[in-house]
Amino acid sequence: MRMQRKLIVVVVGLLGAAVAAPLCLAYSVMWPSQMPSPALPYCVGTDGWGGAAALQMVANTCAGLPGRQYIPQSQIWASVQALNRPGEPAPGWYCDPQGVLASLQPPTAFLGICGGWVDASNANRDYVLGTMLYWIDHYKYMALVSTGPFEHWQVVRGFWSDVQPTWPPATPIALNELYLYDPDYPCGTKIVSAGTWVSDPAYWGTPVNRPGSNWHGKYVLVGEPPTFHVPVRVRAHRVTGTIIPFERALQGLRTWAGSSEAARGLGVREAVQREVEQVLVSRERGSYYLVSVKLGDGRQADVILNAYSGEFEEMRLLPAPRLLRQSDAQLRGLLQEQLTRANFRLTSVAVPEYVLDPELSGLDRYSPAQRARVKLVGPGGLGEVERTLILDREGNVVRGLE
């Protein structure tokens, strides 16, 4: 067990995507180097157990194979509940950083998981980011993080940068992307660009927003901080401008898929040479293309591309295929079936627009809503009316028939 405690101070420079020079990115790490049994990722056993599932993954991926343990989530959950910080404002954490740390770290460790651990959460995101990069690379452990404005535990398993984070650094590290396991639904592997990580509120674009909590205003990391000043550069994505045709964005996708070691390992490079499906999701700021890619092993990857530059922003690997869009005939059939049950008859439907509706999808950019203008004949054969229906990604009517 390592008992030494260290500190890191990090300076992150945001490079404008429109003016930044290309970054030479040649260093990557991804843990575990040997996949445990059962294979990762581990999914939540029930709602709210994201912290327990993240701990379960870390416990079974120790750098030293003899130290690995496959611990039932129920056992981990019980440990964290007993060790959570008392007095957190309601609604509180399911698994707070104190409970997660105490389940890992002696003298209160219930699980006795390998490694030395601390709560490295801090209001300075740049400090936490650099801490995490050095820690993952130097100690060869995955890091436990909570993302978004409140609890969403994920495991960062590696990253891709230009150089290894060492001391003293000759130049600032250019961080390109992070590799994650997300235990929450739909549960799977993620690749997230550094620009998305530091700007999207679903990740570390904003700190924890829970007034009264011990972690309010902080970026949450359970790991072990080192002692070095490691400057890190992150390229910012464009959020406004002229939306480029998808054909140009597709070239950006193919460039990324051929450069990213993680994407190549998943077979994305070959998949994007074949036919892909895509929709444009419109927003005042941050419009994006959502692209569905069928991998050679039958799995599906959903990829988000910047609609102004074609740059890669993030990717989620799905455990089972999920329909991205319906054909005109499919959508009409789905709508007619649902409207008939509500005593409406569909007469026409316009091509829907894809939008991100916070009320329906929260911060999940993979689940845009469809806004469809339709003409209906109401109950009793009343005259034709025009309405705007809000549909989910699968074409289910969620609003507009009230």
N, C-alpha and C positions, 0 to 999 in steps of 0.2 A: 504494500500500500504506500503510495507516495504521500508524504506528509508536508513537503515543501509547498508554500503558498507564494504566488507571484502576482504581479499586476502588469497590465498592458495599457498604454495610451495610444489611440489610433486617430489618425486624421484621414478622413475620407473626402476626396475631391470629386465633385460631380462634373463630368465633362459633357458639354452640350453635344447632342448627337449630330447636329447640323454642321458643327465646326471641328469636332474631335478627329484627330488623325486615327487611322486604323491601329488597333492594339495587337501586338504580337503575343498570342496566347498559346503557351506550350507546356504548361504544368497542370496536372490534374491528379486528384486523389479521390478514391471512393471506397468506403468501407461497408461491410466487412470484406476483407480480401478472400475469405473462405466462407461461403454461405452456410448458415446454421441449418439444423433440422428441427422443426419444419422451416421451410424457406420463408424469407421475409417478402412482403410486409405482413405484420399482424394487425388485424382489424379490430375495431372496438367490439366488445362483447355485448354492450348495451349502451344506450344514450348516456353521454357524460363520462364515458370511460376512456376518453382519448389519452389522458395522462397515464392511466394504467397500461394502455396498449403501447405507448411510447416507452415506458419503463420496461415492459416485457421485451421489446426489441433490443434495447440497450443491454439488458441482462444476458441475452443469448448471443451477443456479438462481441464479447470481450476479446481484446487483442490476443491474449493467451487462451488457447482453446480449452485447457483444463478448467479455467474459471467460468466457462459459460454455463448458464442455467436457464432452462425453459420453465418459467414459473407461471402457474395459472393466473389469469387476470383477476379472478375473484380474490386470490390471496394478496396480490399487489394492491387491489382496490381497498381491501380492509386495512392494509398497512398505511396507505396514504390518508385514509379517513381518520385514523387514530392520530396522525401526526400533522394534519392541516393546522394552519395558524388560527387560534381562537379569535373571535371578535371581528372577522371580516364582514363588511356590510352585505346585507341581503339584496339581491340574490348572490350568494357567495360562489367561490370556486368549487368545482367538483374535486379537482386536484390542484392545490395551489403550489407554488414553487417551494415553500417550506416543507410541505408534505412529501413532494417529490424528492427533494434533497435529503430529507431525514430518512427516507426509505432506502437511500443509497449509501449514506455517509455515517460511519461510526461517530459517537458511541451509540446512537439511537437506531442504527440501521437494522431494519427488520429483514431485509433481503440479502445484505452482505454482498452487493454487486461489486465487481472488480473496479479498480481505479480510485483516484481521489477526486472528490466532487465539491463544488461550492455553488452557491447562488450568485452568479455573476451579473444579475440584472442591474441595469443602470439607466438613468435618464439620458445618457449620452449614447445615442445609437452607434456612432462611429467607434466608440470604445468597445461596445459589446460585439460589433461585427468583427473587428480585428482580433479580439480575444478568441472568438469562435474559430476563425480561420487558423490561427496558430495552434490552438488546442487540438483541433481535428487532425491537422497534419503531423504535429510533433508527437502526440500521445496515441494516435491511431484509434481513437474512440469516436463514436458518433455523438453529436450534441443534441440535448433536449431543449427545444425552444417553444415558446407560446407566441402565436402570431395573431394579428388583428387587434381590434379594440378591446376584446376580452378573450377568454380562454379558448385556445385552439392549439393543442399540443401537437407538434410534429417533430420528426427526427431528421436533422441535417446530417447526411452521411458522407458528404464530400463537396468538392468545388473544382472549378476550372479557372486558372489565372495564368498570367504570363510567366511568373517565377514562383519558386517556393518561398513561403514566408519564413525567412531566417533573420538572424541578427548578427552583425548590423546590416540593414537592407541597403543595397547599392542604389536602388531606385524604388519609388512607390510601387506596390503591387497593383497590377491592373486586374481587377476581379471581373470575370465575365459571367459565370453562372454558378448556381448552387444546386445540389442534388439532395432530394428529400424523400422520406417515406411519410405519407399522411394516413394515419389510422382511421380517420373519420370517413363516412360515406362520400364517394363510392370506394374509398380505400385503395391506395396504390402508390406508384412511383411518380414523382414530379421532377421536372427540370425547370428552374426559375432563373431568368436572367437577373444579373445584379441590379440593373436599372429598375426592373419590376420590384425586386425585393425591397429596395429603399424608398420606393414611391407609392406602391399600391397599399392601401389601407388593409387589404387582406393579409399582408405580410408585415414588414416593418416600416410601412409608410407612415404609420402613426403608432404611438405607444399605447399601453394599456389605458383604457378610459373607464375607470371605476373609482369615482371619488370616495375617499375614505379607506380604500384598500392600501395595504402596505406596498403594492406594486403599481399604484396609480402613477401614470406619467413615465413608466419605465418600459424598456425593451427586455423581455424575459429570456434568460439563458441559464440553464443549469449545466455547468461544465467546470473547467479549472483554468483560471487566468494565468498566462505567463508574464514575464517581466519586461517586455520590450516595447519600444515605440515603433509600431509598424504602420507606415502610411499606406492607405489603400485608395485606389482610384476606381470610380464607378461611372460608367457612361450613362447619362440620362436619356430617356426615350422622349421623342417628340409627342406632344399631347394636342397640338393644333396644327392646322395647315391644310393643304389640298390632299384629299384622299386619292391615292394612286390606284390604277387598275389592278385587279387581282393578279393578272399575269406577271406584273412586276414584283408584287409581293411574293409570288410563288418562287421567283428566282432567289429572293432573300431566304425563303424557307429551305431551298435546296442547298444554298451556300452554307447555311447553319448546319443542316443535317450532315453535310460532308465534313464539317470542321469539328463538331462536338463529339468527343470520345463517347460520351454517354448516349447520344443519339445514334451513333454508329453501332454501338453495342446492342441497342434495341432493334436494329434493323430499320431505323427511320430513313436512313440515306437511300436505301433501295425502295422503300415504300413510296417516297415522295416523287419518284420518277414515274410512278403509275398514276392513274386517275385519282384525284382527291375531291372531296366535297367541301364547300365553303359557304359561309354567309358573312355579310358585313353587318356588324353591330354598331349602330349609330349612337353617338353621344356628343354633347356639346364640347367636351374635352375627353380625349382618349378613345376615339373610335378605333375599332380593331376588327380584323378578320379572324373568325373562328373556323378552323380547318379540321376536318375529320380525315384521319389517315388509317388505312387498314394495313397492319403489319403482316409479315410473312407467316407468323405463327397463329394468325387468326385474331389476335387481340387488336384493339383500337386505341389510337392515340389522338387526343384532341389537342390542337396546337393553337396558340394565340399569337398573331402577328400584328405589329404596329401598322395601322392603315395609312400612315403618312410616309413611312420610310420602308416598310416591308421587313423591318428587323424582327427577329425572334424575341418574344417576351416571356412565354412560359408554355409548358406542355404537361399534360396529365395522361398517364397510362391507365386505361379503363380495364377492369377485370372481365367485362363482357361488353359487346357492342351496344352502342346507344345511338339511336337515330338522330342525325343532325337536322335534317329538313325533310319535309314531305313534298312529293310531287303535287302539282295542281289537283290531279284526280284524287290522290290520297287525302289531301287536306279537305277537299270538298266532301268526300265520303265521311271523314271523321267528324266534320262539323255537322253534316246533315243528321248523322246518327245521334249526336248530342242534342241538337236543336229539336229533333222530333220528340225526344223525351220531355222537353220543356214546352211542347205544343207550338213550336215555331216551324216554319218551312223556309229553307234557304233558297233564295232565287239567284244570288250572285255573290261572289267574293273576290276582292281585289288581291293582288300579290301582297302578302304581309311584309311589314317592315320589322326587322329585328332590333330590339332595344334592351338595355339593361334596366330592369325595373327593381329598385331596391326593396319594395314591399314584397316581391315574390322571390327574389334570388339572393337578397342581402348583398354580400360582397363577392358572390360566386359568378365570375365572368363566363364560366362554362355553361351557365344555365340562363341564356337570354330569353326574354319573352317575345312573343310575336304579336304585333299590333295589326289586326286585320279589319279592313272596312268591308262590311257585308250589307246586303239587302235581304230583309226578312218579311214574311207574311205571318202576322201574329195569330193568336188563338181566335177561333170563330170566323176565320177568313177575313179579318179586318185588313185595311189597306196596307200596302207595302211600306215598310219603314227602313231607314238606314241607321246602322249602328256601328260603333267601333268595339270589337271584341279583343280582349287580351287573352292570349293562349300561352301555355307553357311550351317548352322546347318540343315536347311530344305531340303538341296539337290539341291538348285538353283545354277547354274553355274555363278560365278561372275568374273572369270578370267581364261584365258587359250585358248580362241578361237580367240584371236586377229590375 
